[in-house]
Amino acid sequence: MDTPSKRVDMVPAKRQALILEHLRVNGAASIQELADTIGGSQSTVRRDLEHLVEKGYLERTHGGAHLLQPMRATFERETTVNAELQHAEKVAIGREAAGRLSARDSVIFDSSSTVMEAVRAAAERDLPLTVVTNSLEIADFAANIKSWRIILPGGTVRPGYRHLAGEPGESFIKTLHADLCMTGASAVTGTLLTETSLEVASLKRAMIGSARKTILLVDSSKFTAPGFCTLSDISEIDEVITDEGISQDALSSLRSAERKVTVVRVSAWPASGRSKL
């Protein structure tokens, strides 16, 4: 019987992220299996699957679904769904990254969901900062922090995404000399960082070039096939912060580039445990 459970009121993005994570781990699943995973009804799962198929995440199978592997090189996750994927990992990475900030730093934050978690954690430290960001979500959140000066570089809002790209923001970013840049990437393949969008990659390159130090914040799911366009090589990054799910092959590639890598144990947060490799 198709009976909804007490968890059926979960927001759609969270349900869909749980479905995607289950399929990432298991490869494929039936509708009943997915209903058990999210604690919802089969009809709810069917609606979520229809949405995920329409957006290009999945391919339907008889009685279930499986992930499209590999994703198209230009595939971009929806903002709301992306924020929920590997959420615990992103929070742990963000808390670790926030510890790199010092009072009166000037810092460039890109619009990635893991960087957003670093911003949330930094707000708890109540440090005076000068913040430059192309993220409307970060700017909206940070506007309530009295000790932060917030600078938006300008540009065009990309349809469906709460961030700015293009001119005049990119030219403005290139005039800066910030202390630190925190950025994400769509994919890390060996020592190559890639993005799915030309304009986003171009803006992030400007951000990296305008900071004395750059920290890459990527959860372990980002170590995968390359996206559509090159962002940079890992040699342009000073430190990588990721989680314990990273494969040994991916970790070896980062080590070969002689970059600092910090692997965060997700279970260690909010405690201070971490592993420096």
C-alpha positions, 0 to 999 in steps of 0.5 A, a space after each residue: 500500500 502506498 502510505 506516506 511516512 512522517 518524513 514525506 514533508 521533507 523539502 524536495 531538494 533534500 529528498 532528491 539529494 537522498 535519492 541521488 546519493 543512494 543511486 551513487 552508492 548502489 548504482 540503481 534502485 527500485 521505486 520501493 527501495 527509494 521510497 524506503 530510503 527517503 521515508 516517503 511514498 512511491 508516488 512522491 518518489 515517482 515525482 522526484 524521479 520525473 524531475 531528476 530525469 527531466 533535469 538530466 541526472 538520471 535515466 529511468 529503468 523498468 520500475 526504478 532508475 539509475 544515474 547517468 554515468 558519466 554526466 554530460 560535460 556541461 551538466 550543472 546541478 541545480 543549486 538547491 539539490 547541489 547544496 544538499 548533496 554530500 552536505 555533512 562533508 561540505 559542512 566539515 570542509 567549510 568549518 576547516 576552511 574557516 579556520 584559515 581566516 584571520 581578523 581583517 583579511 580580505 577574502 574572495 568567496 566564489 559561489 560554490 555550495 561548499 564555500 557557502 558552508 565556509 562562510 557560515 562557519 566564518 560568521 560564527 568566528 565573528 572576525 572583521 573581514 572584507 568579503 568579495 563574492 559573486 554569490 547572491 546567497 553569500 552576499 545576502 547571508 553576510 549582509 547581516 554580519 556587522 563586522 564584514 564589509 561586503 563587495 559585489 563585483 557586478 555582472 549578469 545573473 545566470 538564469 536559474 543560479 544565484 550568482 553573477 558572472 561576466 562583465 563588469 565583475 571579471 574586470 573588477 576582480 582582476 584589479 584586486 589583491 586579496 589575501 585569500 580566495 576560497 573556491 570550488 570546482 565542478 570536477 578534479 581529474 588528476 591535477 586538472 580543475 574543470 568547470 561546466 560553464 565557460 563564463 564561470 571558469 573565466 571568473 574563477 580564474 580571475 579570482 585565483 589570480 587576484 589572491 595571494 593564496 587560494 584554497 580549493 574546497 571540494 568534497 570527495 564526489 568532485 574527483 571525477 571525469 572532467 567538466 566542459 572547460 579547464 579552470 586551472 591546474 592544481 599547481 595554481 592552488 595552495 591548499 586542497 581541503 576535502 573529505 575522507 571519501 577521497 580515493 587513494 588514486 585521487 589523493 596520490 595525484 594531488 600529492 604528486 603536485 606537491 600541494 598541501 592537502 587537508 583531509 577532514 574526517 566528517 565524524 570529527 566535526 564539530 569536534 576539532 579532529 582532522 588529518 593533514 596529509 
